[in-house]
Amino acid sequence: MTALHDAVTPPPSPCINICRMDARSGLCEGCLRTIDEIAGWSTLDDAAKRAVWDAIETRHAEWVAQRFASQGEKQ
């Protein structure tokens, strides 16, 4: 089990200090959170923070897939 899914360890903040909101996606370019997820982070319980991390992982996987798909179109 990773620290992100450990029931004992509180989830760390996903912030990596690249704080720019992408107008098209509505996500932070650094951590892939929505503005509501960022604003509410400090008030979320650990389960909700883990849910945000799960959403980030899904968004990242989708971003990678789209990037590779668009690279294939260019070739």
N, CA, C and O atoms as CSV, one atom per row, in Angstrom:
chain,resi,resn,atom,element,x,y,z
A,1,MET,N,N,0.845,-1.183,0.000
A,1,MET,CA,C,0.000,0.000,0.000
A,1,MET,C,C,0.889,1.245,0.000
A,1,MET,O,O,1.856,1.312,0.759
A,2,THR,N,N,0.572,2.226,-0.840
A,2,THR,CA,C,1.370,3.447,-0.904
A,2,THR,C,C,0.918,4.435,0.166
A,2,THR,O,O,-0.138,4.273,0.777
A,3,ALA,N,N,1.730,5.449,0.377
A,3,ALA,CA,C,1.388,6.468,1.374
A,3,ALA,C,C,0.085,7.168,1.018
A,3,ALA,O,O,-0.641,7.624,1.901
A,4,LEU,N,N,-0.213,7.254,-0.285
A,4,LEU,CA,C,-1.444,7.925,-0.699
A,4,LEU,C,C,-2.678,7.124,-0.314
A,4,LEU,O,O,-3.758,7.694,-0.154
A,5,HIS,N,N,-2.537,5.826,-0.164
A,5,HIS,CA,C,-3.684,4.982,0.141
A,5,HIS,C,C,-3.563,4.318,1.502
A,5,HIS,O,O,-4.355,3.435,1.831
A,6,ASP,N,N,-2.600,4.724,2.285
A,6,ASP,CA,C,-2.396,4.211,3.622
A,6,ASP,C,C,-3.453,4.824,4.534
A,6,ASP,O,O,-3.620,6.043,4.560
A,7,ALA,N,N,-4.157,3.996,5.272
A,7,ALA,CA,C,-5.242,4.488,6.126
A,7,ALA,C,C,-4.721,5.260,7.343
A,7,ALA,O,O,-5.484,5.971,7.997
A,8,VAL,N,N,-3.420,5.123,7.650
A,8,VAL,CA,C,-2.864,5.770,8.835
A,8,VAL,C,C,-2.214,7.111,8.494
A,8,VAL,O,O,-2.369,8.083,9.232
A,9,THR,N,N,-1.495,7.162,7.388
A,9,THR,CA,C,-0.765,8.358,6.995
A,9,THR,C,C,-1.701,9.343,6.294
A,9,THR,O,O,-2.363,8.982,5.321
A,10,PRO,N,N,-1.761,10.580,6.780
A,10,PRO,CA,C,-2.605,11.573,6.087
A,10,PRO,C,C,-2.065,11.833,4.680
A,10,PRO,O,O,-0.851,11.910,4.492
A,11,PRO,N,N,-2.939,11.967,3.703
A,11,PRO,CA,C,-2.486,12.235,2.333
A,11,PRO,C,C,-1.781,13.585,2.237
A,11,PRO,O,O,-2.267,14.576,2.781
A,12,PRO,N,N,-0.633,13.633,1.547
A,12,PRO,CA,C,0.056,14.909,1.374
A,12,PRO,C,C,-0.663,15.779,0.352
A,12,PRO,O,O,-1.467,15.287,-0.440
A,13,SER,N,N,-0.377,17.038,0.378
A,13,SER,CA,C,-0.933,17.937,-0.630
A,13,SER,C,C,-0.323,17.596,-1.986
A,13,SER,O,O,0.873,17.318,-2.070
A,14,PRO,N,N,-1.127,17.614,-3.047
A,14,PRO,CA,C,-0.606,17.366,-4.383
A,14,PRO,C,C,0.142,18.563,-4.980
A,14,PRO,O,O,0.732,18.448,-6.054
A,15,CYS,N,N,0.123,19.700,-4.298
A,15,CYS,CA,C,0.722,20.919,-4.836
A,15,CYS,C,C,2.211,20.731,-5.088
A,15,CYS,O,O,2.940,20.236,-4.228
A,16,ILE,N,N,2.661,21.136,-6.291
A,16,ILE,CA,C,4.084,21.094,-6.634
A,16,ILE,C,C,4.599,22.497,-6.957
A,16,ILE,O,O,5.639,22.650,-7.599
A,17,ASN,N,N,3.881,23.499,-6.518
A,17,ASN,CA,C,4.264,24.910,-6.674
A,17,ASN,C,C,4.374,25.358,-8.131
A,17,ASN,O,O,5.182,26.225,-8.463
A,18,ILE,N,N,3.567,24.769,-8.980
A,18,ILE,CA,C,3.376,25.264,-10.349
A,18,ILE,C,C,1.887,25.595,-10.409
A,18,ILE,O,O,1.069,24.776,-10.827
A,19,CYS,N,N,1.562,26.786,-9.992
A,19,CYS,CA,C,0.166,27.162,-9.755
A,19,CYS,C,C,-0.355,28.053,-10.878
A,19,CYS,O,O,-0.335,29.281,-10.788
A,20,ARG,N,N,-0.823,27.395,-11.937
A,20,ARG,CA,C,-1.438,28.093,-13.069
A,20,ARG,C,C,-2.676,27.312,-13.478
A,20,ARG,O,O,-2.615,26.111,-13.739
A,21,MET,N,N,-3.780,28.003,-13.529
A,21,MET,CA,C,-5.021,27.353,-13.940
A,21,MET,C,C,-5.136,27.392,-15.457
A,21,MET,O,O,-4.991,28.447,-16.074
A,22,ASP,N,N,-5.394,26.248,-16.044
A,22,ASP,CA,C,-5.615,26.145,-17.480
A,22,ASP,C,C,-7.075,26.495,-17.754
A,22,ASP,O,O,-7.979,25.813,-17.272
A,23,ALA,N,N,-7.301,27.533,-18.509
A,23,ALA,CA,C,-8.666,28.008,-18.756
A,23,ALA,C,C,-9.500,26.974,-19.510
A,23,ALA,O,O,-10.706,26.865,-19.289
A,24,ARG,N,N,-8.862,26.221,-20.391
A,24,ARG,CA,C,-9.603,25.255,-21.197
A,24,ARG,C,C,-10.063,24.057,-20.367
A,24,ARG,O,O,-11.216,23.637,-20.464
A,25,SER,N,N,-9.161,23.508,-19.552
A,25,SER,CA,C,-9.513,22.309,-18.785
A,25,SER,C,C,-10.101,22.636,-17.415
A,25,SER,O,O,-10.834,21.826,-16.848
A,26,GLY,N,N,-9.784,23.822,-16.878
A,26,GLY,CA,C,-10.215,24.171,-15.537
A,26,GLY,C,C,-9.370,23.514,-14.463
A,26,GLY,O,O,-9.767,23.482,-13.298
A,27,LEU,N,N,-8.202,22.985,-14.839
A,27,LEU,CA,C,-7.322,22.299,-13.904
A,27,LEU,C,C,-6.029,23.081,-13.709
A,27,LEU,O,O,-5.578,23.800,-14.600
A,28,CYS,N,N,-5.450,22.927,-12.537
A,28,CYS,CA,C,-4.136,23.501,-12.291
A,28,CYS,C,C,-3.125,22.741,-13.146
A,28,CYS,O,O,-3.148,21.511,-13.191
A,29,GLU,N,N,-2.247,23.463,-13.819
A,29,GLU,CA,C,-1.249,22.827,-14.676
A,29,GLU,C,C,-0.223,22.040,-13.869
A,29,GLU,O,O,0.412,21.132,-14.407
A,30,GLY,N,N,-0.049,22.367,-12.597
A,30,GLY,CA,C,0.920,21.677,-11.763
A,30,GLY,C,C,0.377,20.413,-11.119
A,30,GLY,O,O,0.978,19.346,-11.243
A,31,CYS,N,N,-0.742,20.520,-10.440
A,31,CYS,CA,C,-1.240,19.392,-9.645
A,31,CYS,C,C,-2.486,18.720,-10.224
A,31,CYS,O,O,-2.929,17.697,-9.702
A,32,LEU,N,N,-3.045,19.267,-11.274
A,32,LEU,CA,C,-4.233,18.718,-11.950
A,32,LEU,C,C,-5.488,18.722,-11.074
A,32,LEU,O,O,-6.383,17.896,-11.255
A,33,ARG,N,N,-5.544,19.661,-10.126
A,33,ARG,CA,C,-6.759,19.798,-9.324
A,33,ARG,C,C,-7.619,20.928,-9.869
A,33,ARG,O,O,-7.126,21.838,-10.535
A,34,THR,N,N,-8.915,20.855,-9.575
A,34,THR,CA,C,-9.816,21.954,-9.890
A,34,THR,C,C,-9.622,23.049,-8.844
A,34,THR,O,O,-9.017,22.816,-7.798
A,35,ILE,N,N,-10.129,24.223,-9.126
A,35,ILE,CA,C,-10.018,25.318,-8.170
A,35,ILE,C,C,-10.761,24.985,-6.877
A,35,ILE,O,O,-10.321,25.370,-5.794
A,36,ASP,N,N,-11.881,24.276,-6.982
A,36,ASP,CA,C,-12.627,23.888,-5.785
A,36,ASP,C,C,-11.843,22.879,-4.949
A,36,ASP,O,O,-11.863,22.947,-3.720
A,37,GLU,N,N,-11.152,21.942,-5.606
A,37,GLU,CA,C,-10.329,20.975,-4.872
A,37,GLU,C,C,-9.166,21.660,-4.169
A,37,GLU,O,O,-8.806,21.300,-3.049
A,38,ILE,N,N,-8.582,22.650,-4.836
A,38,ILE,CA,C,-7.480,23.395,-4.233
A,38,ILE,C,C,-7.981,24.202,-3.040
A,38,ILE,O,O,-7.394,24.155,-1.960
A,39,ALA,N,N,-9.053,24.930,-3.239
A,39,ALA,CA,C,-9.585,25.798,-2.179
A,39,ALA,C,C,-10.051,25.007,-0.962
A,39,ALA,O,O,-9.902,25.466,0.171
A,40,GLY,N,N,-10.604,23.842,-1.185
A,40,GLY,CA,C,-11.150,23.068,-0.078
A,40,GLY,C,C,-10.200,22.071,0.551
A,40,GLY,O,O,-10.561,21.417,1.530
A,41,TRP,N,N,-8.987,21.934,0.015
A,41,TRP,CA,C,-8.069,20.891,0.467
A,41,TRP,C,C,-7.897,20.861,1.989
A,41,TRP,O,O,-7.963,19.790,2.593
A,42,SER,N,N,-7.681,21.997,2.601
A,42,SER,CA,C,-7.386,22.029,4.041
A,42,SER,C,C,-8.578,21.615,4.897
A,42,SER,O,O,-8.400,21.264,6.063
A,43,THR,N,N,-9.771,21.648,4.352
A,43,THR,CA,C,-10.954,21.277,5.134
A,43,THR,C,C,-11.427,19.852,4.841
A,43,THR,O,O,-12.343,19.361,5.500
A,44,LEU,N,N,-10.817,19.187,3.863
A,44,LEU,CA,C,-11.233,17.826,3.509
A,44,LEU,C,C,-10.733,16.826,4.539
A,44,LEU,O,O,-9.646,16.984,5.096
A,45,ASP,N,N,-11.538,15.789,4.789
A,45,ASP,CA,C,-11.035,14.709,5.632
A,45,ASP,C,C,-10.131,13.809,4.783
A,45,ASP,O,O,-10.053,13.979,3.566
A,46,ASP,N,N,-9.458,12.864,5.415
A,46,ASP,CA,C,-8.484,12.037,4.704
A,46,ASP,C,C,-9.117,11.242,3.561
A,46,ASP,O,O,-8.500,11.086,2.507
A,47,ALA,N,N,-10.321,10.746,3.753
A,47,ALA,CA,C,-10.990,9.982,2.691
A,47,ALA,C,C,-11.247,10.866,1.478
A,47,ALA,O,O,-11.059,10.431,0.342
A,48,ALA,N,N,-11.667,12.084,1.706
A,48,ALA,CA,C,-11.922,13.006,0.591
A,48,ALA,C,C,-10.619,13.387,-0.098
A,48,ALA,O,O,-10.585,13.530,-1.320
A,49,LYS,N,N,-9.544,13.554,0.674
A,49,LYS,CA,C,-8.244,13.852,0.078
A,49,LYS,C,C,-7.779,12.685,-0.794
A,49,LYS,O,O,-7.228,12.898,-1.874
A,50,ARG,N,N,-7.999,11.463,-0.330
A,50,ARG,CA,C,-7.641,10.294,-1.142
A,50,ARG,C,C,-8.473,10.249,-2.428
A,50,ARG,O,O,-7.978,9.844,-3.479
A,51,ALA,N,N,-9.722,10.661,-2.336
A,51,ALA,CA,C,-10.574,10.705,-3.529
A,51,ALA,C,C,-10.048,11.727,-4.527
A,51,ALA,O,O,-10.084,11.486,-5.734
A,52,VAL,N,N,-9.562,12.860,-4.044
A,52,VAL,CA,C,-8.962,13.862,-4.932
A,52,VAL,C,C,-7.714,13.271,-5.587
A,52,VAL,O,O,-7.513,13.427,-6.792
A,53,TRP,N,N,-6.876,12.594,-4.801
A,53,TRP,CA,C,-5.686,11.947,-5.375
A,53,TRP,C,C,-6.074,10.929,-6.446
A,53,TRP,O,O,-5.413,10.842,-7.481
A,54,ASP,N,N,-7.132,10.162,-6.212
A,54,ASP,CA,C,-7.600,9.201,-7.216
A,54,ASP,C,C,-8.020,9.920,-8.492
A,54,ASP,O,O,-7.724,9.464,-9.597
A,55,ALA,N,N,-8.710,11.043,-8.336
A,55,ALA,CA,C,-9.131,11.829,-9.499
A,55,ALA,C,C,-7.918,12.378,-10.246
A,55,ALA,O,O,-7.908,12.403,-11.477
A,56,ILE,N,N,-6.904,12.815,-9.516
A,56,ILE,CA,C,-5.677,13.322,-10.138
A,56,ILE,C,C,-5.010,12.218,-10.952
A,56,ILE,O,O,-4.573,12.449,-12.079
A,57,GLU,N,N,-4.931,11.017,-10.379
A,57,GLU,CA,C,-4.310,9.895,-11.085
A,57,GLU,C,C,-5.065,9.581,-12.377
A,57,GLU,O,O,-4.444,9.295,-13.401
A,58,THR,N,N,-6.389,9.630,-12.336
A,58,THR,CA,C,-7.202,9.399,-13.529
A,58,THR,C,C,-6.967,10.496,-14.556
A,58,THR,O,O,-6.804,10.211,-15.742
A,59,ARG,N,N,-6.948,11.745,-14.112
A,59,ARG,CA,C,-6.708,12.867,-15.030
A,59,ARG,C,C,-5.330,12.756,-15.676
A,59,ARG,O,O,-5.177,13.014,-16.870
A,60,HIS,N,N,-4.331,12.374,-14.890
A,60,HIS,CA,C,-2.980,12.243,-15.434
A,60,HIS,C,C,-2.933,11.133,-16.482
A,60,HIS,O,O,-2.328,11.309,-17.540
A,61,ALA,N,N,-3.555,10.006,-16.204
A,61,ALA,CA,C,-3.588,8.901,-17.169
A,61,ALA,C,C,-4.283,9.330,-18.459
A,61,ALA,O,O,-3.829,8.990,-19.551
A,62,GLU,N,N,-5.375,10.071,-18.339
A,62,GLU,CA,C,-6.086,10.566,-19.523
A,62,GLU,C,C,-5.218,11.546,-20.305
A,62,GLU,O,O,-5.208,11.521,-21.535
A,63,TRP,N,N,-4.486,12.412,-19.596
A,63,TRP,CA,C,-3.610,13.387,-20.243
A,63,TRP,C,C,-2.501,12.667,-21.014
A,63,TRP,O,O,-2.201,13.027,-22.152
A,64,VAL,N,N,-1.895,11.654,-20.397
A,64,VAL,CA,C,-0.835,10.896,-21.064
A,64,VAL,C,C,-1.389,10.201,-22.307
A,64,VAL,O,O,-0.765,10.234,-23.367
A,65,ALA,N,N,-2.543,9.581,-22.181
A,65,ALA,CA,C,-3.153,8.886,-23.318
A,65,ALA,C,C,-3.445,9.849,-24.463
A,65,ALA,O,O,-3.197,9.526,-25.624
A,66,GLN,N,N,-3.967,11.023,-24.144
A,66,GLN,CA,C,-4.260,12.018,-25.182
A,66,GLN,C,C,-2.983,12.509,-25.841
A,66,GLN,O,O,-2.944,12.733,-27.051
A,67,ARG,N,N,-1.943,12.675,-25.044
A,67,ARG,CA,C,-0.672,13.155,-25.588
A,67,ARG,C,C,-0.085,12.144,-26.570
A,67,ARG,O,O,0.375,12.515,-27.649
A,68,PHE,N,N,-0.102,10.870,-26.193
A,68,PHE,CA,C,0.424,9.844,-27.094
A,68,PHE,C,C,-0.456,9.688,-28.322
A,68,PHE,O,O,0.051,9.435,-29.415
A,69,ALA,N,N,-1.759,9.836,-28.164
A,69,ALA,CA,C,-2.661,9.741,-29.309
A,69,ALA,C,C,-2.398,10.890,-30.291
A,69,ALA,O,O,-2.387,10.681,-31.504
A,70,SER,N,N,-2.189,12.089,-29.769
A,70,SER,CA,C,-1.938,13.231,-30.664
A,70,SER,C,C,-0.565,13.137,-31.300
A,70,SER,O,O,-0.381,13.622,-32.416
A,71,GLN,N,N,0.409,12.528,-30.629
A,71,GLN,CA,C,1.726,12.333,-31.236
A,71,GLN,C,C,1.635,11.350,-32.392
A,71,GLN,O,O,2.309,11.519,-33.408
A,72,GLY,N,N,0.807,10.326,-32.244
A,72,GLY,CA,C,0.609,9.347,-33.308
A,72,GLY,C,C,-0.028,9.964,-34.533
A,72,GLY,O,O,0.263,9.554,-35.657
A,73,GLU,N,N,-0.899,10.953,-34.332
A,73,GLU,CA,C,-1.551,11.634,-35.443
A,73,GLU,C,C,-0.568,12.491,-36.234
A,73,GLU,O,O,-0.752,12.699,-37.434
A,74,LYS,N,N,0.479,12.992,-35.569
A,74,LYS,CA,C,1.451,13.870,-36.223
A,74,LYS,C,C,2.408,13.088,-37.090
A,74,LYS,O,O,2.998,13.659,-38.008
A,75,GLN,N,N,2.586,11.810,-36.837
A,75,GLN,CA,C,3.575,11.032,-37.584
A,75,GLN,C,C,3.062,10.579,-38.919
A,75,GLN,O,O,3.782,9.913,-39.663
